[in-house]
Amino acid sequence: MKKDTVYANPLEQIEEFRFDASVADVFENMINRSVPGYPLVLDLIGVLTEKYAVENTNCYDLGCSLGASTLKIRQHLPESCHLVGVDNSRVMVERCRANIDRDHSQATVEILEQRLQDTIIENASIVVINFTLQFIPDDERQAVINSIAEGINKGGALILSEKVRFEDDSLQDAMTELHHAFKKYQGYSDLEVAQKRASLENVLIPNSEQQHIERLTMAGFESAQTFVRCFNFASFLAVR
Ligand SMILES: C[S@@+](CC[C@H](N)C(=O)[O-])C[C@H]1O[C@@H](n2cnc3c(N)ncnc32)[C@H](O)[C@@H]1O
């Protein structure tokens, strides 16, 4: 796993964060060291896949990056399922396909280079969006969740993970501080934390847990609840 040093040296100008080749090169290391609870969430995607995946249905991983969540799903699917991974970053898609080629699980899989807003969800038992809705413009998020809800069969599940914000300012400050402490613990310097934060400022826009639950409920999910929260990162399970 190549170490993430993207923000290690002082940058003259901090550009908006993009999922380009320099990020794809170190992405596995970056996400593991930046998102508290990420390995646990991947394991729970495996557990939830075993519970909710149904024979002869489709499963989707929207914003699949290098395929960590895609592989977790595939390795716990019935053979008769078909898995679709989607990402709009060409370099991520190319590397994801190479990673998937090395996996010999039985369920069929395809990785599509497209915007998840344009992905047609149909006959689905599981849809995963792991830390990706936060990069979609806020005013497009309800439509995305609505179209996922429409494509999921009765009893099927959406697993959604996101960075979240808190309505209460002091709680928001406390959680931000704890998240930075986590990153320092993972070996990132103050400079790396500050430069990455600036680059994500207008790119990653978090909603509150309440906003997510309301959006999921409005889309028609019968139940929607948080099943993991680590500081300011949360995972939601919504069932049709
Ligand atoms: C934080 S990463 C997802 C991590 C991955 N799900 C995992 O668990 O390892 C976000 C991914 O979403 C992709 N992405 C961002 N906006 C997108 C969009 N509109 N449609 C499809 N993919 C998108 C990015 O290219 C990036 O690979």
The ligand as a Gaussian input file, in Angstrom:
#p B3LYP/6-31G(d) Opt

LIG

0 1
 C      -14.364000       8.507000      -1.179000
 S      -14.370000       7.712000      -2.675000
 C      -15.350000       6.240000      -2.405000
 C      -14.664000       5.145000      -1.645000
 C      -15.153000       3.744000      -1.928000
 N      -16.580000       3.640000      -2.006000
 C      -14.629000       2.816000      -0.853000
 O      -15.394000       2.377000      -0.001000
 O      -13.430000       2.543000      -0.868000
 C      -15.458000       8.600000      -3.699000
 C      -15.486000       8.097000      -5.151000
 O      -16.651000       8.627000      -5.771000
 C      -16.328000       8.981000      -7.095000
 N      -17.313000       9.992000      -7.510000
 C      -17.411000      11.289000      -7.121000
 N      -18.475000      11.865000      -7.713000
 C      -19.061000      10.904000      -8.490000
 C      -20.192000      10.886000      -9.337000
 N      -20.926000      11.970000      -9.540000
 N      -20.510000       9.733000      -9.972000
 C      -19.746000       8.618000      -9.807000
 N      -18.656000       8.578000      -8.997000
 C      -18.320000       9.709000      -8.356000
 C      -14.894000       9.479000      -7.047000
 O      -14.262000       9.400000      -8.300000
 C      -14.293000       8.547000      -5.985000
 O      -13.667000       7.442000      -6.583000

